């Protein structure tokens, strides 16, 4: 418990915000500007958004959404590694980044789901800034630091590297010279429905290259490990003809968005389950805004549901009804 609290204090330096998105099947409603968190990869600064954590203490410190289901992504093999130094003030270190950012990413090890490893400097050694995984491992091998893997998973999509930024980004403002200033990124804000109410989310990563290309987001094949892992929830895009006001439907949302979320079914990792009206030549289509409506129309034969597309998208919900 003490090590988790130390981690919470360290990640809290990054003033994260919680937001969420989905695939380009939905329509962008507006835009949102979010803080970027600085990290290190191979001696270079990189920047990511911090949206969710599987640990309540970390979520509370960072102001992100508490999502206990994310822990299941570890056993699913869907995580990468992030190193958090507990007793020296410095940015976190990640073991991989998209290369390049966007739909053509070829870094198979990258994932926006980071399993936290705590790095602690040992007595008798003067801490120095570690800026790569290789440096962390070398310090461990020299007896200078200890590494403590945790079961904490944070959802932190890499948005900016020295070689570019996420293609779907509307604007990026990096404050490298004055670290008291906050770097930001502006992303499309996507509208959806849950339980008859409106939600908004951001769209950052997907396991499918076609979706990534369409949406201008990171292609992350490792995310497919989250399918049927218990770390995901379901999203229902309506394909074919539909109500003009139709947006994607999700089966859960944070209540509320943030560290006090009580909906344990919510996850920003969405299994895509397409739905389609069986009569594609009708004049009027009902608006689908809840899974209850989907189930009702499926039962009446007016709607076909599935099969699952074996696609995972990382779309953190950033605005949702409180009740």
Buried (B, 14 or more C-beta within 10 A) or exposed (E): EEBBBBBBEBBBBBEBBBBBBBBBBBEBBEEBBBBBBBBBBBEEBBBBBBBBBBBBBBBBBBBBBBBBBBBBBBEBEBBBBBBBBBEBEBBBBBBBBBBBBBBBBEBEEBBBBBBBBBBBBBEEEEBEEBBBBEBBBEBBEEEBBEBBEBEBBBBBBBBBBEEBBBBBBEEBEBEEEEEEEBBBBBBBBBBBBBBEBBBBBBBBBBBBBEBBBBBBBBBBBBBBBBBEBEBBBBBBBBEEEBBEEBBBBBBBBBBBBBBEBEBEEBBBBBBBBBBBBEEEEEEEBBBBBBBEBBEBBBEEEBBBBEEEBEBBBBBBBBBBBEE
